[in-house]
């Protein structure tokens, strides 16, 4: 592992888009009160910015922005807006001029031609006008958010970015909107953009999961000079989703020194926020999801359990308690006898081979349907079996006393 201890750590800014990009995906709709509840839980995780929504898209997003802007105390509110004066006016009305107003630019010829029906010149003009208008309203925290930047050519992006910064954008957000890049490609693009803008302008990443590379691309962007990552809880978002906030947090916790990065994230609060999100949108938890998955900190395989029972470090790199989770030793047909021996030891019992084999054959080996029991259930099984075994002895003793 390469050490970066001699390099001063940069603080990575974390921007949460759960309430906007996450919420706009099918099945994820939230009302303003629900957004407020979740925003407060997300704020407790230590993110720097929370995107409340797209105020001009619906009265619900407008109301949610008002509620959240009034309630947050440690995180900044952000809104997404088209490069249209009416959108920016509505954003100011909903969130005030102290929030971060993101103005969306069209970053590729594909989108200009097939989505917008605009020329490059027209796309540039609307950005210049919109940022200028935002400054006239009093906004000072302005983001130039470039949609489909990953498919934009340098000769299109550079004039757009330089004009936006010159007009007053203090953040440039590059979106891999279709999730089409691999880390080397996205990192190279971030490095080029970083060379075009002043050091005091924040460079942000917004990566999608279509190729399963959203986190890898975001990290490549950070290593190439990005200052901020936009992410969502559980990675929810359009199509396959976005950079998962909890996975980013895990990487920063365990690899932050290697990356030369720190953050304000409080990893122990992430699962609480996730549970609120799941309740609000009715989202089920996958078994194999990193950090939040049902099996993320659980094991059934006997070979793994043998090591885990001696010392969890054998198979546990990410520590559950640091993410508000608990370790699970689940007992099923792949578990073997060691876990029963270990339970005997914990209970202060000598290993009775006959009893051990009986419990294994009856309660574990026969679980062909793949179901498992937990350690607590195994303890109850052993206790119950020992109690039943002792009952005839007790009965005989009582008869002997009665006979006297």
C-alpha positions in Angstrom: 0.0 0.0 0.0 1.3 3.4 -1.0 1.5 5.8 1.9 0.5 9.5 1.4 1.3 10.4 5.0 3.7 13.1 3.7 0.9 14.7 1.7 -1.5 17.0 3.6 -5.0 15.5 3.6 -7.6 17.2 1.5 -11.2 17.4 2.9 -13.6 15.9 0.5 -16.9 17.5 0.3 -19.9 15.2 0.2 -23.1 16.2 -1.6 -26.2 14.1 -1.0 -28.7 13.8 -3.9 -31.1 11.2 -2.4 -34.0 13.7 -2.3 -33.5 14.8 -5.9 -31.9 12.3 -8.2 -32.8 9.4 -5.8 -36.4 10.5 -5.4 -37.1 11.1 -9.1 -36.5 7.4 -10.0 -39.6 5.3 -10.4 -41.1 4.1 -7.1 -39.1 6.5 -4.9 -41.5 9.4 -4.6 -41.7 11.3 -1.3 -43.9 14.1 -0.1 -42.5 17.3 1.5 -42.8 16.1 5.1 -41.1 12.8 4.3 -38.3 14.6 2.5 -37.9 16.8 5.6 -37.7 13.8 7.9 -35.1 12.1 5.7 -33.1 15.4 5.2 -32.6 15.7 8.9 -31.4 12.1 9.1 -29.0 12.6 6.2 -27.8 15.9 7.8 -26.8 13.8 10.9 -24.5 11.7 8.7 -22.3 14.8 8.3 -22.7 15.5 4.6 -21.9 19.0 3.5 -24.8 19.6 1.1 -28.3 18.2 0.7 -30.1 18.6 -2.6 -33.7 19.2 -1.7 -35.2 18.8 -5.2 -36.1 20.6 -8.4 -38.4 23.4 -7.2 -39.8 24.2 -10.7 -40.7 20.6 -11.4 -43.6 20.4 -9.0 -45.3 22.2 -6.0 -44.2 19.3 -3.9 -40.5 19.9 -4.6 -41.1 23.6 -4.1 -42.6 23.0 -0.7 -40.0 20.5 0.3 -37.2 23.0 -0.5 -38.9 25.6 1.7 -39.2 23.2 4.7 -35.7 21.8 4.4 -34.1 25.2 3.9 -35.7 26.3 7.2 -34.8 23.2 9.1 -31.1 22.4 8.3 -28.4 23.7 10.5 -25.1 22.1 9.6 -25.7 21.1 5.9 -26.3 23.5 3.1 -29.3 23.2 0.9 -29.0 22.9 -2.9 -31.6 22.9 -5.7 -31.4 21.8 -9.3 -32.6 24.2 -12.0 -32.7 24.4 -15.7 -30.9 27.3 -17.4 -34.1 29.3 -17.3 -34.8 32.5 -15.4 -38.1 31.3 -14.1 -36.5 28.3 -12.5 -34.0 30.4 -10.8 -36.6 32.8 -9.5 -38.6 29.9 -8.1 -35.5 28.5 -6.4 -34.9 31.8 -4.7 -38.4 31.9 -3.5 -38.3 28.4 -2.2 -34.9 28.2 -0.6 -33.7 31.8 -0.3 -30.6 33.2 -2.0 -28.2 31.7 0.6 -28.7 28.2 -0.7 -26.6 26.5 -3.5 -28.4 27.1 -6.8 -27.3 24.5 -9.4 -27.9 25.5 -13.0 -27.9 22.7 -15.5 -25.9 23.0 -18.7 -26.2 20.7 -21.7 -22.8 19.1 -22.0 -22.9 17.0 -25.2 -23.8 17.3 -28.8 -26.0 14.2 -28.4 -28.2 16.1 -25.9 -28.0 19.4 -27.8 -29.3 17.8 -30.9 -31.6 15.1 -29.8 -33.0 16.5 -26.5 -32.7 20.2 -26.7 -32.7 21.1 -30.4 -30.1 23.8 -29.7 -26.7 24.8 -31.1 -23.6 25.0 -29.0 -23.8 28.7 -29.2 -27.3 28.7 -27.9 -26.4 26.4 -25.1 -23.5 28.6 -24.1 -25.7 31.8 -24.2 -28.4 30.3 -21.9 -25.7 29.4 -19.3 -24.1 32.9 -19.4 -27.5 34.5 -19.0 -28.7 32.2 -16.3 -25.6 32.5 -14.1 -25.6 36.3 -14.6 -29.3 36.4 -13.6 -28.7 34.3 -10.5 -26.0 36.7 -9.4 -28.3 39.6 -10.0 -30.8 38.0 -7.6 -28.1 37.8 -5.0 -27.0 34.2 -5.2 -23.3 33.7 -4.4 -23.1 29.9 -4.3 -23.7 28.9 -7.9 -23.0 25.6 -9.4 -22.6 24.9 -13.1 -23.9 21.4 -13.4 -23.0 19.8 -16.7 -25.4 17.1 -17.8 -23.9 14.3 -20.0 -20.5 15.9 -19.6 -18.9 12.4 -20.0 -20.0 12.4 -23.6 -19.0 16.0 -24.2 -15.9 16.8 -26.3 -13.2 19.1 -24.8 -13.8 21.7 -27.5 -17.4 21.9 -26.4 -16.9 21.6 -22.6 -14.0 24.0 -22.1 -15.7 27.2 -23.5 -18.8 26.3 -21.5 -16.9 25.8 -18.2 -14.7 28.8 -18.6 -17.6 31.0 -19.4 -19.6 29.7 -16.4 -16.7 30.3 -14.0 -16.1 33.7 -15.5 -19.8 34.6 -14.9 -19.6 33.5 -11.2 -20.0 29.7 -10.9 -18.1 28.6 -7.8 -18.6 24.9 -8.4 -18.4 22.8 -11.6 -20.2 19.5 -11.4 -19.4 16.9 -14.1 -22.1 14.3 -14.6 -21.5 10.9 -16.1 -25.2 11.0 -16.8 -25.5 7.7 -18.6 -22.8 5.9 -16.6 -20.8 5.2 -19.8 -17.3 5.8 -18.7 -14.7 3.6 -17.0 -12.5 5.0 -14.2 -9.5 5.8 -16.4 -11.7 7.8 -18.8 -13.5 9.7 -16.1 -10.4 10.4 -14.2 -8.7 11.8 -17.3 -11.7 14.0 -18.0 -11.7 15.3 -14.4 -7.9 16.0 -14.6 -8.4 18.0 -17.8 -11.3 20.1 -16.4 -9.3 20.7 -13.2 -6.5 22.2 -15.3 -9.0 24.6 -16.9 -10.4 26.2 -13.7 -8.9 28.1 -10.8 -7.9 26.2 -7.7 -10.6 27.9 -5.6 -13.4 26.6 -7.8 -14.9 23.4 -6.5 -14.9 20.5 -8.9 -17.7 17.9 -8.2 -18.5 14.5 -9.6 -22.0 13.0 -10.3 -21.6 9.4 -11.4 -24.2 6.9 -12.5 -24.2 3.1 -12.0 -25.2 1.8 -15.5 -21.9 -0.2 -15.8 -21.6 -0.7 -12.0 -18.8 1.8 -11.8 -20.3 4.9 -10.1 -18.1 4.6 -7.0 -15.0 3.6 -8.9 -15.5 6.5 -11.3 -16.1 9.0 -8.4 -12.9 7.8 -6.7 -11.0 8.1 -10.0 -12.3 11.7 -10.1 -11.2 12.4 -6.6 -7.7 11.1 -7.3 -7.6 13.3 -10.4 -8.4 16.4 -8.5 -12.2 16.5 -7.8 -13.1 18.2 -4.5 -16.6 16.8 -4.1 -18.6 13.7 -4.7 -22.4 13.7 -5.3 -23.9 10.5 -3.9 -27.2 9.0 -2.7 -28.2 6.7 0.2 -28.1 3.1 -1.1 -27.2 4.5 -4.5 -30.8 5.1 -5.4 -31.4 7.2 -8.5 -32.2 7.1 -12.2 -32.0 3.7 -13.8 -29.4 1.7 -11.9 -28.7 4.6 -9.6 -25.8 6.8 -8.4 -22.7 6.6 -6.3 -23.8 5.0 -3.0 -23.1 7.3 0.0 -22.5 4.5 2.4 -19.9 2.8 0.1 -18.1 6.1 -0.4 -18.1 6.6 3.4 -16.6 3.1 3.9 -13.8 3.8 1.4 -13.0 7.1 3.1 -13.0 5.5 6.5 -10.7 2.7 5.6 -8.7 4.1 2.6 -8.9 7.9 3.4 -5.2 8.1 4.5 -4.1 6.2 1.3 -6.2 8.6 -0.8 -5.0 11.6 1.1 -8.7 12.4 2.0 -10.8 13.2 5.0 -14.5 14.0 5.3 -17.1 15.1 7.9 -19.1 11.8 7.5 -20.4 10.1 10.6 -20.6 6.5 9.5 -22.6 5.4 12.5 -25.6 7.5 11.5 -25.8 6.1 7.9 -27.9 3.0 8.7 -30.5 5.0 10.7 -31.0 7.2 7.6 -31.2 4.2 5.4 -33.9 2.6 7.5 -35.9 5.9 7.2 -35.5 5.9 3.5 -36.5 2.3 3.2 -39.6 2.9 5.2 -40.6 6.0 3.3 -40.3 4.5 -0.2 -41.0 0.9 0.7 -37.7 -0.3 -0.5 -36.6 -3.9 0.3 -33.0 -4.6 1.3 -30.9 -6.8 -1.0 -29.0 -9.6 0.7 -25.6 -8.8 -0.9 -25.5 -5.0 -0.8 -22.3 -3.6 0.6 -22.7 -1.9 4.1 -26.5 -2.0 4.1 -27.2 -5.5 2.8 -28.9 -8.1 5.0 -25.8 -10.3 4.6 -23.2 -7.5 4.6 -22.0 -8.5 8.1 -23.4 -12.1 8.3 -21.8 -15.4 7.6 -23.0 -19.0 7.3 -20.0 -20.9 5.8 -18.3 -23.1 8.4 -14.8 -22.3 7.2 -15.5 -18.6 7.6 -17.2 -19.0 10.9 -14.3 -21.0 12.3 -12.1 -18.0 11.8 -14.7 -15.4 12.8 -15.4 -17.2 16.1 -11.7 -17.0 17.0 -11.2 -13.4 15.8 -13.6 -11.5 13.5 -10.7 -9.8 11.7 -10.1 -13.1 9.8 -13.1 -12.4 7.5 -14.3 -9.0 8.5 -12.6 -6.0 7.0 -15.5 -3.5 7.3 -16.5 -3.4 11.0 -20.3 -3.5 11.5 -20.4 -1.3 14.6 -18.9 1.6 12.8 -21.9 1.6 10.5 -24.6 1.0 13.1 -24.9 -2.7 12.2 -24.3 -5.9 14.1 -22.3 -9.0 13.2 -24.4 -12.1 12.4 -23.3 -15.7 12.7 -26.0 -17.6 10.9 -26.2 -21.4 11.2 -27.2 -23.4 8.2 -26.2 -26.5 6.2 -22.8 -24.9 5.3 -21.9 -24.2 8.9 -20.4 -27.5 10.1 -19.9 -28.5 13.8 -17.4 -25.9 14.9 -20.1 -23.4 15.7 -21.9 -25.9 18.0 -18.6 -26.6 19.8 -18.0 -22.9 20.2 -21.5 -22.5 21.7 -20.8 -25.4 24.1 -17.6 -23.6 25.2 -19.5 -20.3 25.7 -22.1 -22.0 27.8 -19.4 -23.7 30.0 -20.3 -27.1 28.8 -18.0 -30.0 28.0 -18.4 -31.2 24.4 -20.7 -34.2 24.4 -20.1 -35.8 21.1 -23.4 -37.6 21.0 -25.4 -34.5 21.8 -23.3 -32.4 19.3 -24.0 -34.9 16.5 -27.7 -35.0 17.4 -28.1 -31.2 17.3 -26.1 -31.0 14.1 -28.0 -33.7 12.3 -31.4 -32.5 13.5 -31.2 -28.8 13.3 -28.4 -27.9 10.8 -27.5 -30.6 8.3 -31.1 -31.1 7.2 -31.7 -27.5 6.2 -31.9 -28.2 2.5 -34.1 -25.2 1.8 -31.2 -22.9 2.8 -32.8 -21.4 5.9 -30.6 -20.5 8.8 -30.9 -20.1 12.6 -29.1 -17.5 14.7 -26.7 -18.1 17.6 -29.4 -17.2 20.1 -31.6 -19.9 18.6 -28.8 -22.4 18.8 -28.3 -21.6 22.5 -32.0 -22.2 23.1 -31.9 -25.5 21.3 -28.9 -26.7 23.4 -30.5 -25.5 26.6 -33.8 -27.1 25.8 -32.1 -30.4 24.8 -30.1 -30.5 28.1 -33.3 -29.7 30.1 -35.2 -32.6 28.5 -32.2 -34.9 29.1 -32.2 -34.0 32.8 -36.0 -34.5 33.3 -36.0 -38.3 33.7 -33.2 -38.0 36.3 -35.3 -35.4 38.2 -38.4 -37.6 38.0 -36.5 -40.6 39.4 -35.2 -38.5 42.3 -38.7 -37.3 43.2 -40.0 -41.0 43.2 -37.2 -42.1 45.5 -38.1 -39.3 48.0 -41.8 -40.2 47.8 -41.0 -43.9 48.4 -39.2 -43.0 51.7 
